[in-house]
Amino acid sequence: MRRLILPVSVLGSISVVQASGGLDKAVDNFRLIDHQGVAHELYYSSNRKAIVIGVHAVGCPAVTDAVSALDALRARHGKDIEVLMLDPAANANRDAIAAAVIQSKRTVPVMIDTSQLVGEGLNATRAGEVLVIDTKGWKLAYRGDPKGAADAVGAVIAQQPVKVASTAVQGCAIAMPGLAQKKQYEKISYVKTIAPLLQEKCVTCHQEGGGAPWAMSSYEMVKGFSPMIREVVRTARMPPWHADPHYQTFVDARVMSDEQKRTLIHWIEAGSPRGEGSDPLIGRHSTATEWTLGTPDLILEVPPFEIPATGVVEYQYPRLKNPLDRDVWVRAIEAKPGSTQTVHHIITHIEDPLAPMMRNSRQGNVQLGGWAPGETPNVYATDTGAFLPKGTEFVFQMHYTPNGKATTDHSRVALYFNQEKPKYPIQTGAMLRTDFVIPAGDPAYTSKVEKTWTQDVVLYHLMPHSHVRGKAAKMTAFYPDGRMEVLLNVPRYDFNWQNIYKFDKEKTIPKGTRFVWEMTWDNSPQNLANPDPTQAVKWGDQTFEEMGIGWMSYRNLGESADDLLRAREVKRQKMAQDEAKKAASPAAGQ
C-alpha cells in the first residue's frame, strides 16, 4: 500500500466549530484543475440549479462523511446539481490527492487550489465542510455539516428558502493565513511590488503597440481595470498560458506563481491602494516593435486579397517566387496579418521538388511555420534549422473570416536565417483524424489518434490546434519499456491563444514509442463561443467547423544537416537520370 504524507495543515485532532460567514454572499467565478488534470470553471455550470462543494484534505477522516453525502446527493438529484471537492491547502500535492482518491475509490473530482484564493473567497477552513451554491444569483445558500446539505440542496432546487443555512461542522483545520492578514493587504506597495510584477508578467503585451487591447501605462489605468484583472487571473484566462504544469516545464511559460497571484489579488481586494512613490509605469518606454525578433533577413509580402463583408471564404493559396539566389537555413519565422480582425491563420510552406510530397499539393510540401491568434514567433530549437533552397516557391495557406466589413488584407511574413549551417535539420509533423462527428449538445466529446515512431527522434515542441469548440488537449507517450508519460496536458484550450509549448529540455523519443493524441470539444450551449450547439459538427476548414490537430517539431536522431544535403543530391541526380531516360525513350519522340 502506498504511504501517504499528510500535509502539515491537516495534522492534529479533529475539532468541531460553528460555521460562520459568507452566507448569502455572491460567489465569484474561478477556474481550477482537479487531481486528474481536468479544468473546472464555476460559472460554466450555470445550467445546474445548485453546485455542491466539499472541502477536502488528504488524511482527514471527516472527508469520508462528506464524500458519502456528496455521492448520495449526486445519485438523488442527477444533472440538477454539480458535485465537486476543493482542496485549498497551500501545500496540496496532486499525486497524494490522486492516490487518496484511488485508495478510497472516490469518483468526485478534487479541485486543487494551492494559491488559496478560491478557498479564501469561500472561507473554506475546515476539511469535511460542505458548501451549497445557488446558481440563481451565485449565492452561497448553505455551509456546514454534510448531513445538513441534503435539505439545503432540495430547497435550492425547489427555489424555496433554506431553513437551516449554517450548521456546526466537524473537520480538520486548514491553514488559511490570508484570511487573518486582510488588514495587511492595504500595505502592499504599488510602486515596489505591484508595478514590477505587472512589468514582468503583463506589460509585454499591455503596452502601446503591444498585442493587448489596452496599455498598463499608469496606476490609474491599472486601478480602472482592477476588477477585470482580478476576474481573468481567478479564471486563469490571464496570463494566457494553458499547459498543465504538473507534467512538464516549458520555455517562456507565461505564468504567475501562487505568491504573485495572491499578492496581486489581495492588493486589488484591498481597493488597489496607490501608496507613495513615483509611478514606475508612467513614461515607461515601449518595447513593442514591428518585428518581435528584430530586423528580418527576408520579408515576404503575401499577395493582397479582397475580403468580402460577409459569406464564407475558401482557403486561399497565394504563391510567391523565392527571391534569393542562394540556399539558406531558416532559424525563425514570424507573421504579421494585415487584417487582424479577419485573418484566422497564415501557414507558410515552400514547394520543394526534392522533399517528400504532401497529400495537399496546393499548399506546398515543406512547412516553415504558421500564425494564428495569440501565437508568438516560431523560433526553432538551438542548432537546428529548416532548409530553404533557391529556386523554390513560397505557398501561403490563408484562412479569412469575414466580419461584416469588406477589407483588403496585406499580410507579411518575416524569415530569419542561420548565419552558419546548423547541426540538424528540423521537421514539422502533425497528428490528426478527420472522421470524427461531434454530437449536438455534447459538452465533452473526445477523439483519439495514435502514432508509433519508426525511428528515434528528438522532440522539441507540441502545439494543439482546434476551433471555437476546442475544450482540452492531451499528448501521452507510451514507451517501449512500459513507461507512460504525459507530454502535454491542456485542460482548458483557448482558441484565442494558439500557444506553442517548447520543452525546456530535449525529449528523446525512442523507436517504438506510441503517441496518443486526444482532442476534446465542447459542443454544448454552455460554450459561449459555440456557433450552433444544435448541430453535429465534422472536420472542416472554416471556424464554424472543427479541427483537432497535434502539431510538433522534431528531428531524426543521428541525422545531420550534411546528411540531408547528401540525400537531396542523391535524389536530384536520380531525378535528372530519370528525366534523361524519359527524353531518350522512343515514346518521347512521337
C-alpha positions in Angstrom: 0.0 0.0 0.0 1.3 3.4 -0.9 2.2 5.6 2.1 0.6 9.0 2.1 2.3 12.0 3.6 -0.3 14.2 5.4 0.0 18.0 4.8 1.0 19.9 7.9 -2.2 21.9 7.6 -4.4 18.9 8.5 -2.3 17.1 11.1 -3.8 17.0 14.6 -7.1 16.2 16.2 -10.4 16.8 14.7 -12.4 19.7 16.2 -15.9 21.0 16.0 -16.6 24.6 15.1 -19.6 26.6 14.2 -19.8 27.5 10.5 -19.8 31.2 10.0 -19.5 33.9 7.4 -20.2 34.1 3.7 -23.9 33.1 3.7 -26.0 34.7 1.0 -22.7 36.1 -0.3 -22.1 36.3 -4.0 -19.5 33.6 -5.1 -17.1 34.9 -7.6 -16.2 32.9 -10.7 -13.0 30.8 -10.7 -11.2 28.1 -12.6 -9.2 25.3 -11.1 -7.6 22.0 -12.3 -8.6 18.8 -10.5 -6.4 15.8 -9.4 -6.9 14.2 -12.9 -5.8 17.3 -14.8 -9.3 18.4 -15.8 -10.3 22.1 -15.6 -13.5 23.2 -13.8 -15.0 26.7 -14.1 -17.7 27.6 -11.6 -19.9 29.7 -13.8 -19.8 27.2 -16.6 -22.3 25.2 -14.6 -25.0 27.8 -14.9 -27.2 25.2 -16.3 -27.3 23.4 -13.0 -29.6 24.5 -10.2 -27.0 24.1 -7.5 -23.3 23.4 -7.1 -22.2 21.4 -4.1 -18.6 21.6 -3.0 -17.0 19.5 -0.3 -13.8 20.8 1.3 -11.0 18.2 1.0 -7.8 17.4 2.8 -5.6 14.3 2.4 -5.8 12.1 5.5 -8.7 13.9 7.2 -11.4 11.4 8.5 -14.1 13.9 8.2 -13.7 13.9 4.4 -15.2 10.4 4.2 -18.5 11.5 5.6 -18.5 14.5 3.2 -17.8 12.2 0.2 -20.7 9.9 1.2 -23.1 12.8 1.4 -21.9 14.1 -2.0 -22.4 10.7 -3.6 -25.9 10.5 -2.2 -26.8 14.0 -3.4 -25.5 13.2 -6.9 -27.4 10.0 -7.1 -30.6 11.7 -5.9 -30.5 14.9 -8.0 -28.5 13.9 -11.1 -28.0 16.7 -13.5 -29.7 19.3 -11.4 -26.5 19.7 -9.4 -22.8 19.8 -10.0 -20.8 18.0 -7.3 -17.1 18.8 -6.7 -14.5 18.9 -4.0 -11.9 21.6 -3.2 -8.5 21.1 -1.6 -7.4 24.6 -0.6 -4.2 23.8 1.2 -1.2 25.8 0.1 0.9 22.6 0.2 -1.7 20.4 -1.6 0.0 17.7 -3.6 -1.8 16.4 -6.7 -0.1 13.0 -6.5 -1.1 12.5 -2.9 -4.6 13.6 -3.6 -4.9 11.3 -6.6 -3.6 8.4 -4.6 -6.1 9.1 -1.8 -8.9 9.2 -4.3 -7.9 5.9 -5.9 -7.4 4.3 -2.5 -10.8 5.3 -1.3 -12.5 4.5 -4.6 -14.0 8.0 -4.8 -15.4 9.5 -8.0 -15.9 13.1 -7.1 -13.3 15.4 -8.7 -11.0 17.2 -6.3 -10.1 20.7 -7.4 -6.6 21.9 -6.3 -6.3 25.5 -5.0 -2.7 26.0 -3.9 -3.0 29.8 -4.4 -5.8 29.6 -1.7 -7.6 32.4 -3.5 -10.7 30.3 -4.0 -10.5 28.9 -0.5 -10.3 32.4 0.9 -13.3 33.6 -1.0 -15.3 30.6 0.2 -13.9 30.8 3.8 -13.0 27.1 3.4 -11.1 26.5 6.6 -12.4 23.1 7.6 -12.0 19.8 5.7 -15.3 17.9 5.7 -17.4 21.0 5.4 -20.0 21.2 2.5 -20.9 24.3 0.7 -24.1 24.7 -1.4 -24.1 27.4 -4.1 -27.4 28.6 -5.6 -26.6 29.3 -9.3 -29.5 31.7 -9.5 -27.5 34.8 -8.4 -24.5 32.7 -7.5 -25.2 33.0 -3.8 -23.8 30.7 -1.0 -27.0 29.1 0.3 -25.6 26.7 2.9 -22.4 25.8 4.7 -21.7 23.3 7.4 -22.1 19.6 8.2 -22.6 17.2 5.3 -25.8 15.9 6.9 -27.5 19.3 6.5 -26.6 19.7 2.9 -29.4 17.5 1.6 -32.2 19.7 2.9 -30.4 22.8 1.6 -29.9 21.3 -1.9 -33.6 20.3 -2.0 -34.7 23.8 -1.1 -32.4 25.4 -3.7 -33.7 23.1 -6.4 -37.3 23.9 -5.4 -36.4 27.6 -5.2 -37.5 27.7 -1.6 -35.8 29.4 1.3 -33.1 27.2 3.0 -34.4 26.7 6.6 -31.1 25.9 8.2 -28.3 27.7 6.3 -25.5 27.1 8.7 -24.6 24.2 11.0 -21.7 23.1 13.1 -19.0 21.3 11.1 -16.6 18.6 12.2 -13.3 18.5 10.4 -9.6 19.2 10.2 -8.4 22.8 10.3 -6.8 24.0 7.1 -4.3 26.8 7.5 -5.6 29.9 5.6 -3.2 32.7 6.6 -4.6 35.1 4.0 -7.9 35.4 5.9 -6.1 36.6 9.0 -3.9 39.1 7.2 -6.5 41.1 5.3 -5.6 44.3 7.1 -2.1 43.9 5.7 -3.3 43.9 2.1 -3.5 47.7 2.2 0.2 47.9 2.9 1.1 46.1 -0.4 3.2 48.6 -2.3 2.0 49.5 -5.8 5.4 51.1 -6.5 7.7 48.4 -5.1 5.6 45.3 -5.7 2.6 45.6 -8.0 4.0 47.7 -10.8 7.2 45.5 -11.1 5.0 42.4 -11.1 2.9 43.8 -13.9 6.0 44.8 -15.8 7.4 41.3 -15.6 4.2 39.4 -16.4 1.8 41.6 -18.3 3.3 44.7 -19.8 5.0 42.9 -22.7 1.5 42.8 -24.3 -0.2 45.5 -22.3 1.8 48.4 -23.7 1.4 50.9 -26.5 1.9 49.0 -29.8 1.6 45.6 -27.9 -0.9 42.9 -28.6 -3.3 43.6 -25.8 -6.4 45.9 -26.2 -5.2 48.3 -23.5 -1.9 49.5 -22.1 -0.8 49.4 -18.4 0.6 52.9 -18.8 -0.2 54.2 -15.3 -1.6 53.4 -11.9 -4.9 55.0 -12.9 -5.2 52.6 -15.9 -4.4 49.6 -13.7 -6.8 50.6 -11.0 -9.6 51.2 -13.5 -9.1 47.7 -14.9 -8.6 46.1 -11.5 -11.9 44.2 -11.3 -11.2 42.7 -14.8 -7.7 41.8 -13.8 -9.0 40.0 -10.7 -11.5 38.1 -12.8 -9.1 37.0 -15.5 -6.5 35.8 -13.0 -9.0 33.9 -10.9 -10.4 32.2 -14.0 -6.9 31.5 -15.5 -7.5 33.5 -18.6 -4.5 35.6 -17.9 -1.6 35.3 -18.3 -2.6 33.4 -21.5 -0.9 30.0 -20.8 -2.8 26.8 -20.7 -0.3 23.9 -20.2 -0.8 22.0 -17.0 2.5 22.5 -15.1 2.1 19.2 -13.2 3.6 17.2 -16.1 6.2 19.2 -18.0 8.0 22.5 -17.9 8.2 24.7 -21.0 10.4 27.6 -22.3 9.0 31.1 -21.8 5.9 29.9 -19.9 3.6 32.9 -19.3 2.6 32.1 -15.7 2.4 33.7 -12.3 3.4 31.9 -9.2 0.9 31.3 -6.5 2.6 34.0 -4.4 2.3 36.5 -7.3 -1.3 35.7 -7.8 -2.1 36.1 -4.1 -0.2 39.4 -3.9 -2.0 40.9 -7.0 -5.5 39.7 -6.0 -5.0 40.8 -2.3 -3.9 44.3 -3.5 -7.0 44.6 -5.7 -9.3 43.3 -2.9 -7.8 46.0 -0.6 -9.0 48.6 -3.1 -5.9 48.9 -5.2 -4.1 51.4 -2.9 -1.8 53.8 -4.6 0.6 54.4 -1.7 3.6 56.7 -2.1 6.4 57.0 -4.7 6.6 57.8 -8.4 4.6 55.6 -10.7 7.0 53.1 -12.5 4.6 52.7 -15.4 4.4 56.4 -16.3 6.8 57.3 -19.0 7.9 53.8 -19.5 9.5 53.4 -22.9 7.5 51.0 -25.1 9.5 47.9 -26.1 6.9 46.8 -28.7 8.5 46.6 -32.2 7.1 45.8 -35.6 9.0 42.5 -35.6 9.5 40.8 -32.3 12.8 39.2 -33.2 14.3 42.3 -34.7 15.2 43.1 -38.3 14.3 40.1 -40.5 16.7 38.7 -43.1 13.8 38.4 -45.6 10.3 39.9 -45.6 7.7 38.1 -47.8 4.8 40.2 -49.0 1.8 37.9 -49.2 -0.2 38.9 -52.4 -3.1 41.1 -51.3 -6.6 39.7 -51.1 -10.0 41.3 -51.1 -12.1 40.0 -48.2 -15.8 40.4 -48.6 -18.0 41.7 -45.8 -20.0 38.5 -45.5 -20.0 34.9 -46.7 -17.6 32.0 -46.5 -14.2 32.4 -48.0 -12.4 29.2 -49.0 -8.8 28.8 -48.1 -6.5 30.8 -50.4 -3.1 29.6 -51.5 -1.2 32.6 -53.0 2.3 31.9 -54.2 5.5 33.9 -54.2 8.7 33.3 -56.0 11.7 32.9 -53.7 13.8 36.0 -54.4 17.0 34.5 -53.0 19.8 33.4 -55.3 21.4 31.1 -52.7 20.4 28.3 -50.3 19.7 29.3 -46.7 18.8 27.7 -43.4 15.8 29.3 -41.6 16.1 29.6 -37.8 12.8 31.5 -37.1 9.7 32.8 -38.7 7.2 35.5 -37.7 4.0 36.5 -39.5 2.1 39.8 -39.4 -1.5 39.6 -40.5 -2.6 42.7 -42.4 -6.3 42.5 -41.4 -6.1 41.3 -37.8 -9.9 41.0 -37.5 -10.4 38.7 -40.4 -7.2 36.7 -40.8 -7.8 33.4 -39.0 -4.4 31.9 -39.8 -1.3 32.0 -42.0 0.8 28.9 -42.7 3.9 29.3 -44.8 5.1 26.5 -47.0 7.6 26.0 -49.8 7.2 23.9 -52.9 10.4 21.8 -53.0 10.7 19.0 -55.6 13.4 17.3 -53.6 11.4 17.0 -50.4 8.6 14.3 -49.8 5.3 15.3 -51.3 2.2 16.0 -49.2 -1.3 15.0 -49.8 -2.5 18.6 -50.4 -0.4 19.7 -53.3 -2.0 23.1 -53.3 -0.1 24.2 -50.2 3.4 23.1 -51.0 5.2 20.2 -49.3 7.5 21.8 -46.6 6.0 23.8 -43.8 8.2 26.6 -42.3 5.8 27.9 -39.7 2.4 29.4 -39.1 0.5 32.1 -37.3 -2.9 32.1 -35.6 -4.4 34.5 -32.9 -2.1 34.6 -29.9 0.7 32.8 -31.4 4.3 34.1 -30.9 7.1 33.9 -33.4 8.3 30.4 -34.2 11.9 30.1 -33.2 13.5 26.8 -34.0 15.5 24.9 -31.4 19.2 25.7 -31.0 21.5 24.0 -33.5 18.5 23.3 -35.9 17.1 24.9 -39.0 14.8 24.4 -41.9 16.4 24.2 -45.3 15.3 26.8 -47.8 16.7 26.1 -51.3 17.0 28.7 -54.0 14.6 28.4 -56.9 11.7 27.3 -54.8 8.3 28.9 -54.4 6.6 30.1 -51.3 3.0 29.0 -50.8 0.8 30.6 -48.1 -2.3 29.0 -46.7 -4.5 31.9 -45.9 -7.8 31.5 -43.9 -10.0 34.5 -43.9 -13.2 35.0 -41.9 -15.4 37.9 -43.0 -16.5 40.2 -40.1 -19.2 42.4 -41.7 -16.8 44.9 -43.3 -15.1 44.5 -46.6 -11.4 45.0 -46.4 -8.1 44.2 -48.2 -5.5 42.0 -46.5 -1.8 42.8 -46.8 -0.1 40.2 -44.6 3.6 39.8 -44.4 5.9 37.0 -43.2 9.5 37.6 -41.9 12.2 35.0 -42.1 15.4 34.8 -40.0 18.4 32.8 -41.2 21.2 30.9 -39.5 24.5 32.6 -40.2 26.1 29.2 -40.5 24.8 25.8 -41.4 23.1 24.3 -38.3 23.9 20.8 -37.0 20.5 19.3 -37.5 17.5 19.7 -39.9 14.2 20.3 -38.2 10.9 18.8 -39.3 7.2 19.7 -38.6 4.6 16.9 -38.2 1.0 16.6 -37.2 -1.3 14.0 -35.7 -5.0 14.2 -36.6 -8.0 12.4 -37.7 -10.8 13.8 -39.9 -13.5 11.3 -39.5 -15.0 12.5 -36.1 -18.5 13.7 -35.7 -19.2 15.8 -32.6 -22.8 15.2 -31.4 -25.0 18.2 -31.0 -25.0 19.5 -27.4 -22.2 17.2 -26.3 -20.1 19.1 -23.6 -17.0 16.8 -23.8 -16.6 14.8 -27.0 -13.1 13.3 -27.3 -11.3 11.9 -30.4 -8.1 9.9 -30.2 -5.4 9.2 -32.8 -2.2 7.2 -32.4 1.2 7.2 -34.0 4.1 4.8 -33.4 7.6 6.2 -34.1 9.6 4.0 -36.5 12.9 5.6 -35.6 14.5 7.5 -32.7 13.7 11.2 -32.7 14.3 14.3 -30.6 11.0 16.2 -29.8 11.1 20.0 -29.4 7.6 21.3 -29.2 3.9 20.5 -29.2 1.0 22.7 -30.2 -2.7 21.8 -30.1 -5.0 23.4 -32.7 -8.8 23.4 -32.8 -11.5 25.9 -33.4 -14.0 27.6 -31.1 -15.4 24.3 -29.7 -12.0 23.2 -28.6 -12.0 22.3 -24.9 -9.0 20.3 -23.9 -6.0 18.5 -25.5 -3.5 15.9 -24.3 -0.5 14.1 -25.7 0.7 10.9 -24.0 3.8 8.8 -24.8 3.8 5.1 -24.1 7.5 4.0 -24.3 8.7 0.5 -25.4 9.9 -0.2 -21.8 6.4 0.1 -20.5 6.6 3.7 -19.1 3.9 6.2 -19.7 4.5 10.0 -19.8 2.1 12.9 -20.3 4.0 15.2 -22.7 1.3 17.9 -22.8 -2.0 18.4 -21.0 -4.0 21.5 -21.8 -7.0 21.3 -19.5 -8.7 24.4 -21.0 -7.9 25.1 -24.6 -8.5 28.7 -25.8 -8.9 29.3 -29.5 -7.8 32.9 -28.9 -4.3 31.8 -27.8 -2.5 29.4 -30.1 0.4 28.6 -27.8 3.5 26.7 -28.8 4.8 24.6 -25.9 8.5 24.2 -26.2 10.2 21.7 -23.8 12.8 23.2 -21.6 15.0 20.1 -22.3 15.1 18.0 -25.4 12.8 15.0 -25.3 14.4 11.9 -26.8 11.7 9.6 -28.1 12.9 6.0 -28.8 11.8 4.0 -31.7 8.7 2.0 -31.0 7.2 4.7 -28.7 3.4 5.1 -29.2 1.9 8.6 -29.1 -1.7 9.1 -28.2 -3.2 12.5 -29.1 -6.6 13.4 -27.6 -8.7 16.4 -28.5 -11.9 17.2 -26.6 -14.6 19.6 -27.9 -17.5 21.3 -26.2 -20.5 21.5 -28.5 -22.9 22.5 -25.7 -24.8 25.7 -25.1 -22.5 26.3 -22.1 -19.7 27.1 -24.5 -20.4 30.7 -25.2 -18.2 30.7 -28.3 -20.2 27.9 -29.9 -21.8 29.0 -33.2 -24.6 26.4 -33.0 -24.9 23.7 -30.3 -27.9 22.2 -32.1 -25.8 20.9 -34.9 -23.5 17.9 -35.1 -20.0 19.0 -36.2 -17.5 17.4 -38.5 -14.0 18.3 -39.7 -13.8 21.4 -41.8 -11.6 24.3 -42.7 -14.0 27.0 -41.5 -14.1 28.3 -38.0 -17.7 27.2 -37.6 -16.5 23.6 -38.4 -13.8 21.8 -36.3 -10.3 20.6 -36.3 -8.2 18.7 -33.8 -4.5 18.8 -34.7 -1.5 18.0 -32.6 1.4 19.8 -34.2 5.0 19.0 -33.3 8.6 19.8 -34.3 11.3 17.2 -34.1 14.4 15.9 -35.8 15.5 12.4 -36.6 18.2 11.3 -34.0 21.5 11.0 -35.7 20.5 12.9 -38.9 22.8 15.9 -39.5 22.3 18.8 -41.9 25.1 17.3 -44.1 23.1 14.0 -44.2 20.1 15.9 -45.5 22.1 17.7 -48.2 23.7 14.5 -49.3 20.3 12.8 -49.6 19.0 15.8 -51.6 21.9 15.5 -54.0 21.3 11.8 -54.5 17.6 12.4 -55.2 18.5 15.3 -57.6 20.8 13.1 -59.6 18.2 10.3 -59.8 15.6 12.8 -61.0 18.0 14.0 -63.6 18.7 10.5 -64.8 15.0 9.7 -64.9 14.4 12.8 -67.0 17.2 11.9 -69.3 15.9 8.4 -69.8 12.4 9.7 -70.4 13.7 12.2 -73.1 15.7 9.4 -74.8 12.8 6.9 -74.9 11.2 6.2 -78.3 7.8 7.4 -76.9 9.3 10.8 -76.2 10.0 11.4 -79.9 6.5 10.5 -81.1 
